[in-house]
């Protein structure tokens, strides 16, 4: 369903517990709804709703049983405001809802949701941008990461359990050491590519079938297809598959090296062999990456954060 400006404009400003509690008490449940759903904003979009549990006011997604709803913002009687986030909640639409509810302080920046706020650092009040908490998982059933705020004297958001953003970059010495065992395989692949005479190494369907077998069925063209070569990026268990790929690449067995070469070609996105191994090693061993903590409140860019995402 497309969400236009009128959808977000109807979301009220609920800046604190008292305002959220008043809205909950004043809004009548949707007529005929067996769960007594109270919408936030337009009444024809009851999937974005408000409810109470144990004195805490929740705003979030869902209109069924309370146990199946997903909290976006929780207003606690003591005055704290908790933003619940899962990895998929890092979209422009979520930012717009948070802006309407809590004030225009949220933005999406490189895999993360950020908030402009204030915070205390060793007794000193500081201001700027900080990322919301995230568990870094892409699972739909992941556990919520919770960022906790209170309102300052001027009504601004004060971040209580913040963490400073961290950026990463490869350590050249550790990366060279990690690549060393694979130099013979890289030379082997380069030799195959030169024999073929092209810019990139390729394998026929028959060659794939020789080392990975044939699968039942046909592809969309009506032709016989091969068994899927291990997907090192999005397979069912990419960590195990990458470990198997590394074992094949280190092996002296010619068949294992061919399996590694076919797997590499199947997973390679038109990069050099060196770059492909660099990507795989950074995904498999995060200790190769150095870290730097940023405390100045700026939006920072982390080129290598994608290697840390689960």
ABEGO torsion letter per residue (X at the ends): XBBBAAAAAABBBBABAAAAAAAAAABBBBBGBAAGBBBBEBAABAABBBBBBGGBBBBBBEABBAAABBBABBBBAAGBBBBBBBAABABAAAAAAAAAAAEBABBBBGGBBBBBBBBBBGGBBBBEBBBBBBAGBABAABBBBBBBBBBBAAGBBBBAABBBBBBBBBBAAAAAAAAAAAAAAAAAAAAAAAAAGBABBBBBAAAAAAAAEBBBEBBAAGBBBBBBBBBAAABABAAAAAAAAAAAAABABAAAAAAAAAAAAAABBGBBAAAAAAAAAAAABAAABBBBBBAAGBBBBBAAAAAABX
